[in-house]
């Protein structure tokens, strides 16, 4: 399959790309920084020499970048089987709304909300023409309707993802294009490891997971799903319950008491 993943030079996006490659899929990665894209393509090519791996510069807040990403992929590889709207940001702060910089708030909403809309729009154009394809939107804190204190903008942006997914699934019914949202849970990416307040340490040590473990679970489900609006959750109720039951063994697993990441 041909898989496009936005924001895929690091974190969960990079882990997803590697896992799709392990299945023998061809991958298109993207990021705002072309130097970073080129470096990551070289790394992946050395590990997966049998697969086609392309990389393009793409700022998801710019509609023309996403249009170019879709067009360049089709020009090079013919089709797009899976499109993952992964690019996102938390703003890398943790504080009450009144203390946030307006520019950072704007970046969060444009990246997480508009970026997903723009990406979905371009994927839909390609997939409706080819009469098949799967679009996956990455959910996050707030997407289950729960509050996200001190991360209000991030929570609001991710809270829109399930609604958007349902709306697009309705629009695309009968077209052969599937739309789902994916919930990876708390993943140990830069958005988490560089910004853990002491009061959140115990929860993160219990519930956080490494990107490669999350990707292994999610990609298997994403490749197999055959309907829209399916719930693809890494940290389901059973997993969360079990982790809390075994919390004593997870103390200090990833972060010390001050919130410093252990690596």
N, C-alpha and C positions, 0 to 999 in steps of 0.2 A: 504493500500500500504506500501511497504518497502522503506524507504527514507534514503539515505546516504548524509550527509552534511559535507564537510571539513571545518575546522576552525569554529567550531560551539559551542564553549564554551562561547562565548561572542558576543556582537555586533549584526549585522544583521543575522549572522549564527545562533546564539542562538534564536533570535526572529523568524526566519523561522522554526526552530525545534519545538518551542512551538506552532506555528500556525498549522503545520502539525499534531501535537499531538491532537489539538482541533478537527481535522477532524476524529480522530480515527486511524490515521496511526501509524505504528511502525517506530521508528527512530534509526539511528546509528549516533552518534556524534563522533567528533575526534578533536584532537589538538596535538601540539608538547609536551605538558606537561601532563603526565598521571595522576598526582595528581589532576590537574584541571579537567580533564575528569571525574575522579571518583566522584569528588565533584558535578559536574553538573549533572551527571547521578542520583545521590541521590536526588538532588533538583527536577528534572523532575519526577522521580518515585513517589515522595511524592505528586506531583500535578496531575499526570496522572497515577494512579495505575493500570488502565485497559490496558495500552499499554505496548508493549515491547520496552525497551529503552536500547540500548547497547552503549558502548563507547570504543574507541581504540586510542592508541597513533599513531599519523600520522604526520610526517613532510613532507609536499607536495613537498619539494625540493629533497626528497629521493625516487626514483622509487620503491624500495623494500617496503617502508612503505605503499605506495598506493596499491601495489600488495597484501600486507597482509591485508589491509583494505577491499578490494573487496573480497578476499578469505574468510576472517573471517566472513564477512556478509553473504555470500552464505552458508557457513558451518552452521551458526547459524539459519538463517532465510529462506534459500532456494532460494530466488530470490532477485534482486534489481530492483524495479520499477522506482525509480527516483534517479538520482545522481546529486548533486549540487556542482559544483566547486566554492566554496565560499571563501576559504582561500586566503588572500591577505594582502599586506602591502604597505603603502605609504612611509615608511622610517621614518615617524614622524619628518620630517624636512620640511622647506619651505624656499628655497634659490636658487640662480642661480646654474646651473650645475657645474661650476668650483669650487664651495665651498663644494660640496658633497664628503663624504668619499667613496672611491672606494668599500670598503666592503659592505656599505649600498646599493650602486647602484646594486651590484651583487645580494644582497639579494632580492631587489625589483623585478628584472627581473626573478630570479630563482623561486620566490614564485608565482608571478602573471602570468608569461608566461609559464615557464616549469612546474609549479605545475598544471596548467590547462591542459597542454598537457598530462602529466603523468596520471592525474586523468581521463581524457577522454579516454585514451588508455585502462586503466583497466576496466572502465565502459563498453566500447565497447566490450571487450572480453566477459564479462558476458552477456551483453544484446543481442549480435548477436547469442549467443548460445541458449538463452531462447526465442529469436525471438520477443522480445518487450522491451520497456524501454524508458525513457526520460532523456536526459542529459541537464542540464542548466548551462551555464557559466556566472558568474557575471561580468557585465561590470562596467564601472566607468568613471571618468573624462578622456577625451581623446578618448573614444570609439565612439563618434559622429563625430570625425574628427576635433574638435575644439582644439585650443592650450591650453596648461596647464603650463604657465610660473611658474617657481620656483618649479614645480613638473614634470620636463621633463621626468624622468625615469618612474614615475608612469603613466603619460599620454601615453607614448610610449607603455608600457606594456599592458595597457587597450585598446589602439588603435588596438591591435592585435586580440582582442576577437571577434569582429564581423566577421573579415576575417576568423578566425579559425572556427567559427561556420558555416559559409557558406560552407567552404571546407569539413568539416565533414558531414554536411547534404547531400552534393553531394555524398560523398563516401558511405553513409549509405542508400541512396535512395532504397526503396523496401525491406529493411531488417526488418522493424517494429520498428527500433530505431530512435527516434526523437532527434534533437539537436537544441537548441535555446539559445539565450543569454538574460539575464535579466538585466534591468537597474533600480537600486533602487533610483537613484538620490542622493542628498546629505543627508546622514543619520548620525544622531548624535551618532557616535561610537567614540571610543578612537582615531581613526585616524583623526577625525575632532575636537573633543572637546579639545584635548591637543595641538592643533597646528593651531590656528586661528590668522593670522596676522591682525592688526587693519584695514588695507585697505579692508579686506574681510568680516568684521563684518556685514555690512548692507546686503550684498548678502546672507550670511549664515542665517541671521535672517529671510529673506524673503523666501528662498528656502529650507532650511533644514527641515527634518522631523524626528520624533522619530521612532526607529526600529520597535516597535510593530505595528505602523500604516502602515508602508511600508510592513511589512510581511503579514498583514491581506489582503492587496490588491493583493500582488504578489502570495501568495500561492493559492488563489482561481483561478487565471489565470493559474498557473503552473499545477495544478491538472486537469484543463479542456482542456488544449491545445491538439490538435489532428493533428498538422502538424509541420514540421520543418521550421526554419527561421521566425517564428512568432515574432512580435515585442511586447515584454512585458516590457513596460515602466511605472514606477510609476509616475514620474513627466513629464507628457505629456505637449504639447504646451498649451492646455487650462488651465491646473492647474497652469503652470508657469505664464501665462498671468494674471489669476485671482489673484495670489499672489502679483504680481507687482502692480496691480490695488488697492489692499488693503494693500500696504506696510506700510502705516501710522499706521496701527493697529499692525504691527509686529516689530516695532522698539524696540530693547532691549529684544525681546522675549526669546532668548536663550543665547545671549552673550552681555556683556557690551561693551562700546566703546574701551576698551583696548584688547578685545578678550577673556576675562575670561568667562568660561562657568558657567551659573547660576544653572545648574542641572535640 
